[in-house]
């Protein structure tokens, strides 16, 4: 079963970037960043997307798993410093 992930990028990506991130919805945030939301089947595919972000020279701000029934919102797990916590204590 695929998980839905949110990937926040520092840069503003216009609609022309959609073909680079096929299967992801791009939305623009008020701070000028871009939020990619999409279904990723496994960890290997997630790493592939992150490698693409790196290879394109984009700045990764955060990655987090979203709850699919929340419509891609971040109500399930908080996005922190580029990783999504997995049930551990937050300190």
C-alpha positions as CSV (number, residue, x, y, z in Angstrom):
1,X,0.0,0.0,0.0
2,X,1.4,3.4,-1.0
3,X,1.7,6.2,1.5
4,X,1.0,9.9,0.7
5,X,4.0,12.2,1.3
6,X,4.4,15.9,1.5
7,X,7.6,17.3,0.2
8,X,8.3,21.0,0.8
9,X,10.7,22.8,-1.4
10,X,12.1,26.3,-0.7
11,X,11.7,27.4,-4.3
12,X,8.5,28.5,-6.1
13,X,7.9,26.0,-8.9
14,X,5.5,27.1,-11.6
15,X,3.2,24.7,-13.5
16,X,6.0,23.8,-16.0
17,X,7.7,21.7,-13.2
18,X,4.6,19.4,-13.1
19,X,6.2,17.1,-15.7
20,X,9.3,16.7,-13.6
21,X,7.2,15.5,-10.6
22,X,4.5,13.4,-12.4
23,X,1.9,12.1,-10.0
24,X,2.4,14.9,-7.5
25,X,0.2,17.9,-6.9
26,X,2.1,21.2,-6.7
27,X,0.7,23.9,-4.5
28,X,2.3,27.2,-3.6
29,X,2.6,28.4,0.0
30,X,2.3,31.9,1.3
31,X,6.1,31.9,2.1
32,X,7.0,31.3,-1.5
33,X,7.8,27.6,-1.1
34,X,6.2,24.8,-3.0
35,X,4.5,21.8,-1.5
36,X,4.5,18.5,-3.5
37,X,1.9,16.0,-2.4
38,X,1.7,12.5,-3.9
39,X,1.5,8.8,-3.4
40,X,4.8,6.9,-3.1
41,X,4.7,3.1,-3.1
42,X,7.8,2.4,-1.1
43,X,11.0,3.8,0.4
44,X,13.0,3.2,-2.8
45,X,10.6,5.4,-4.7
46,X,10.8,8.0,-2.0
47,X,14.6,8.0,-2.3
48,X,14.2,8.4,-6.0
49,X,12.1,11.5,-5.6
50,X,14.6,13.0,-3.2
51,X,17.4,12.3,-5.6
52,X,15.5,14.1,-8.3
53,X,15.1,17.1,-6.0
54,X,18.8,17.1,-5.3
55,X,19.8,16.6,-9.0
56,X,17.6,19.5,-10.0
57,X,19.4,21.7,-7.5
58,X,16.2,22.4,-5.4
59,X,16.3,23.1,-1.7
60,X,14.5,20.5,0.4
61,X,12.8,22.0,3.4
62,X,10.8,19.1,4.8
63,X,9.5,15.6,4.1
64,X,6.6,14.0,5.9
65,X,4.1,11.3,5.5
66,X,0.5,12.5,5.3
67,X,-2.6,10.6,6.1
68,X,-4.4,9.9,2.8
69,X,-7.9,10.4,4.3
70,X,-6.9,13.9,5.3
71,X,-6.6,15.0,1.7
72,X,-2.8,15.4,1.8
73,X,-2.8,17.6,4.9
74,X,-0.1,17.2,7.5
75,X,-2.5,16.2,10.3
76,X,-1.0,12.7,10.6
77,X,2.7,13.3,11.3
78,X,4.5,16.6,11.7
79,X,7.1,17.6,9.1
80,X,10.4,18.3,10.9
81,X,13.8,19.2,9.6
82,X,13.5,17.0,6.5
83,X,12.3,13.9,8.2
84,X,9.0,12.5,9.4
85,X,9.1,11.2,13.0
86,X,8.1,7.5,13.4
87,X,6.5,7.2,16.7
88,X,9.6,8.1,18.8
89,X,9.6,10.6,21.6
90,X,10.1,14.2,20.5
91,X,12.6,15.0,23.2
